Amino acid sequence: MRKSALFIFSILLLINCTQQKVEVGVITDKAMVVSAREEASKIGVAILQKGGNAFDAMMATELALAVSFPYAGNIGGGGFMVYRKNTGEIGALDYREKAPLAATKDMYLDSIGNVIEGKSTLGSMAVGVPGTVAGVFAAHQKFGKLSVEEIIQPVIDLAKKGVIVTQKQEDRLKKHTPAFRKANKETILLDNNWKKGDTIKYNALAETLSRIQKNGRDEFYKGETAKKLALFIQDNGGIITEEDLAKYEAKWRDPITFTYDDLKIISMAPPSSGGICLAQIMKAIEPYDLHSFGHNSTKAIQVITEAERRAYADRSHFLGDPDFVKIPRNTLISKEYNTERMKSFSFEKATSSSELSHGTVDFNESTETTHYSIVDQYGNAVSVTTTINAAFGSKLYSSELGFFLNNEMDDFSSKPGVPNMFGLVGAEANKIEPEKRMLSSMTPTIVEKEGKLFMVVGTPGGSTIITSVLQTILNVHEYDMGMQAAVNQPRFHHQWLPDDIKMEPKGFSEKVKTNLQNLGYALDETNSPVIGKVDAILVLPNGKLEGGADHRGDDTAVGF
Ligand code: GLY
């Protein structure tokens, strides 16, 4: 807890420049897009340069990621958007996938009640009703300036021209090819031994996008694309129907807002757990002097870990789709509740997760994903996290339509008490019900300081999303780092169960690790080579923008 010293930050910028480290990100005068691929950031910026606003750029960037970053970018998945307009107006859009009408609570269990391995993660049964096309059209309809035709054309051009394979993409394709073969009856476009430098042309996706450009969002939900999509999923043994697609609607939600020192944080509401969990952790750590403890010091890691442990225990119990479950939202994010939760914490010894359950709340009064941040030349900001859940989603790919389908159904709790692919243990609040949205960790966030736009931030990473967003904000606010430096820092993560601190390898000193182990913390550096890929924008004291594009991926900041 401290007031940031921004002059120190400016000096650090200078020092960093002279050291020639990539510690300072791209700096622009007034507008920026930071996303997982340069092609998508460039298309978003080109839309801004044509006079479009952040919401136009959202549609362009999201669809360009579907072309250039099929690993997580999508039209076969869903997402969340948090915005702050130049007037200070804030809001949030939920275009999360839904369970199909024919979904049932036990659909992933065998006859004796055990979870059938792979059924909620691979192939047609894992697919939730996609929301992305509805989402970008809802945002555009409410706030967009340019025509849909103008916005989508460069994306179609990119799909036809093709996208060059990077080394990271080559590695990812190689890793997931066996799963592509398991999930699909025929060889798919991405199963072609693609190498760095090759160009992949996405002609089928270009055709689908051309129909959407011509016929609008209903093309995906009620048109030729909807018919082909429902038929394709059913042909592969799935249960999504034309009716499921026709009934899908994106929903405007009230974002979660709270203060931390002199910051106002605006983040995603349920069905994402992101905003509530982030608020719980930040409210729990606010009374501690993290700045004086030092960045990634034993004491700072202890406090943050214990706050995370308690927030994730609550996440499992209380959070789900707000249209189906009652969430004690105000209590969970209150200072009083989180101070009470931290009373069992002592610097002398790690709390054991087995001794810690969810808190008591009075009900009287939510890994692979991608994030992009946008600030436009008018001062509007948009923070978007979008996903098909796992890498390449369910791996089920429609060759006719040109895209992967999500495996978001795995974000429901298939069976209370049994962990999902992120190791998150779910409860009744997140059980499967027809048309329900599965609980998410996505945390698109905007930060205000002194009533003005300060930061736009978010990341992929499944359950580690919330803690990566947290640490990025703290790196700037508590430790006076610039945006790129804040993104670069090694990260750690605790989520109640499993009861260990995941750490990026080689990121933490031996002394700190030994201290933590002596206090009873189990450390895991093996399962988390990368925690999050944060793409963020910081408004500098002189009003310019600094991008933080994560070196852990091919992420790129572009602007003017
Ligand atoms: N599928 C990851 C999330 O929604 O959190």
Residues whose N, C-alpha, C, O or C-beta is under 5 A from the ligand:
A	BS01	LIG	T367 T387 N389 L439 S440 S441 M442 G462
